[in-house]
Amino acid sequence: MKPAIEIDNLSKLYRLGTQHHAFQQTLRETIAHFFTAPLRKLRKFASGSAPNGPPSRPGPKTIWALKDVSFDVQPGEVIGIVGRNGAGKSTLLKILSGVTEPTSGRAVIRGRVGSLLEVGTGFHPELTGRENVYLNGAILGMTRQEIASKFDEIVAFAEIEEFLDTPVKRYSSGMFVRLAFAVAAHLEPEILIVDEVLAVGDTEFQKKCLGKMSGVARSGRTVLFVSHNMAVVQNLCERAVLLSHGRVQMAGDTAEVLATYLQSGRSGSDKRASLSAYRDVDCTPVFRAISLVDDEGQTTDRVFVGKGLTIHIDYDSPMLLDLPTVGIFIENMNGERLIHLQSLSQHGPVRQLPQQGRITCHIPSLPLAPGQYHLSFSCSTTYSRGRVDYLHRALSVTVEVADYYGTGQLPKGQFLLRADWQFPQAAEPIRIAPDRS
């Protein structure tokens, strides 16, 4: 059986910078440019430069958004495309959807494609919601009868009944994306391409999208799904492709690819020479180096939600530390202190520390919701009557989304807490994504 999608050495080159200034001129500037052109050419000739010579300013810079990308997608496969911002994910999907042409290479699509790349892509702003449903169906190659058979289901999913005959240019972004996703998912194309649809919309809409995507995955259709939500990718996708700087870094089992994706962010998490920039004034330099280590023993600045994190604090003190207390403060991006780890209360008193050494704090399961957090560090002693050393926001850690509860649901709240639930015997749990165990 031939692949549903066959990608062979696909590359896309973009030019950076602004377009030629002539396209941005007003009518007055255009007329003035026309009449002064001969004078400018004369001045160039007099100065010894050829009128039609090469431009003195450097040419436009270029960047390869994709470079020699190759992989196949078999019919019925659900493939996740992951990577950091700028890795080339959206460019790849735009080429596969026919929005843009590749610079080189080829992509063979065998089947009818439905795509949801950005809010309202393919929608005509002057047409009503009803008209855009039929327009998108026609673009997918469906007959009017096929579209009509799904029309009521699409409208019910999008929840825009009262605005159905209103031009979509008057829709809010939430209404736009609800209708766009409903059309792409319900018109049953053979290949569905989705780019970060779950990044828009409220919580209830995201739940509906998850349920629908799970249904699409079970229906045997081919799906390419781009998302920064690792929990959704993990539960929906059998395989994944990791893009990095426009190239395929890895392709294979989803769990292995996601582990590699997390490891690729391991950089800049070992602070040594720069700690003085975070130190409060009037402090005695004690902290020498701080590093974050994951469950695999690798230095990192990223960790999946619920996974373990070890903090190594290397110190070098000019004096013996009597009855020291070490504190670690974790704050969110708004500066709110969420966690205070304190050696005195969690470990107990320490009589004395040598002048040099390493202090280790291990968090077995980080309970924070996905996001970025800052870490501050303090050291005090009984006899100092205050802090000896303090580093304000010396490290940052990014908590990545994962299937923390094992249900395929997005984690909610600021802190995550495992709990056992009991329901009557007739109430059976339902997984959002198929169980592949």
C-alpha positions, 0 to 999 in steps of 0.5 A, a space after each residue: 500500500 502506498 503512503 497517504 503522504 510521501 515527503 521527499 527532501 522537502 525544502 522551503 527558503 524564505 527571504 528576510 527583511 522588508 520588500 522593496 521600498 517602491 511598493 510602500 510609497 505614496 502617490 506623491 513619492 512615486 511621482 517625485 521618484 519618477 522625475 528625479 530618477 534621471 538626476 540620480 543616474 547622472 550623479 552616479 555616472 559623474 561619481 564613476 559608478 555605472 547607472 545599471 551596476 549592482 546595488 550598493 546595499 547588501 542583498 536580502 538575507 535568507 533562511 531555510 524554514 525547511 531543509 531536506 525533510 523526508 518521511 512517509 505517513 501511512 493511511 490511517 496513521 495519526 502522526 504528531 509533529 513537534 518542535 520548538 517555535 521556528 522549527 518549521 512545523 507550520 511551514 510543513 503543514 502549509 506546503 502539504 495543504 497547498 497554501 505555499 509551494 516548496 523551494 525544492 523537493 516534493 510532497 505527494 498527497 494521496 487523498 482528499 485533504 482537510 486542513 485547519 492551519 490558522 483561525 479562519 484559513 480558507 474562510 471568506 470574510 464577506 460570506 456568512 457562516 452558512 456560505 463558508 461551510 458550503 464553500 469549504 466543503 466544495 474546496 474539499 471536493 465534496 458534493 452539495 448533498 454530502 455537505 448538507 448531510 453533515 451541516 446540522 452536525 457542524 452547526 451544533 458542534 460550533 454552537 453558532 446557530 444564531 449567527 449562522 447567516 452573519 458574515 464571518 468577518 463579524 465573528 469573534 476569534 472563538 466563534 471563528 475557530 469553532 466553526 473552522 474546526 467543525 468544518 474541517 473535522 466533520 466533512 470527513 476528508 481522507 487526510 486531516 491536517 491540524 495546526 495548534 487548534 487547541 491553543 484557541 478557545 475556552 476549556 469546554 471547546 478544548 474538551 470537545 476538540 479532544 473528543 472529536 480528534 479522538 474520534 477522527 483518530 479511531 475512524 481510520 483517517 490519516 491525521 497530521 497534528 501539530 501541537 505544543 501540548 505533549 499530553 494530547 500528542 502522547 494520547 492521540 498519536 502513534 508516531 511523532 516527528 521532531 523538527 529542529 531548525 527545519 530538519 527532521 531530528 527524529 521520527 518514530 515512537 511517540 514516547 521516544 520522540 517526546 523524550 528526545 524533544 524534552 532533552 533538546 532543551 537541556 541548556 543554560 541550566 547550570 549557573 556558575 560565573 553569572 550568579 553575581 548578577 542575581 545576588 542581593 547587595 550586602 550578601 556574602 558570596 556563598 553559592 558558587 554554582 546551581 544546576 537542575 537535573 532530571 530523572 535521567 541524570 541530565 542537566 536540564 531547564 525543562 521537565 515534564 509535569 509530575 516528574 522528578 527534579 533534583 537541584 544541586 547547589 555548590 557552595 564555597 563559604 569564607 567561613 564555617 556555616 553553623 546551623 545553616 538553613 537553605 531555602 529554595 523559592 519557586 515563583 510564577 511569571 507574575 512574581 507570586 511565590 508558590 513554593 518555599 522549600 526549606 531545609 530546616 523544616 523538611 530535613 531538620 537542623 544541620 549543626 555545621 557545614 564545611 566551607 565547601 561542598 554540594 547541597 542536594 534537594 530532590 523533588 520526587 514529583 513536581 506538582 506545578 501546572 505547565 508553564 515557566 517558573 523562576 527559582 530563588 535561593 537563600 542561605 542563612 545561619 543562626 548566628 548571622 541573624 539573617 541571610 548570608 547569601 540570596 540569589 533572586 530568580 537565578 534559574 528558570 524552569 519550564 514545566 512541559 505538559 504531560 498526561 499527568 493523570 493518565 486519562 488524556 485530559 489536560 491538567 487543570 489548576 495551578 497545583 496538581 494533586 493525585 486523588 482516588 475517586 470512587 463512583 457507583 459500579 455502573 459508572 465506567 471511566 471513558 478515556 478521551 484517547 484510545 488505550 494503546 497499552 
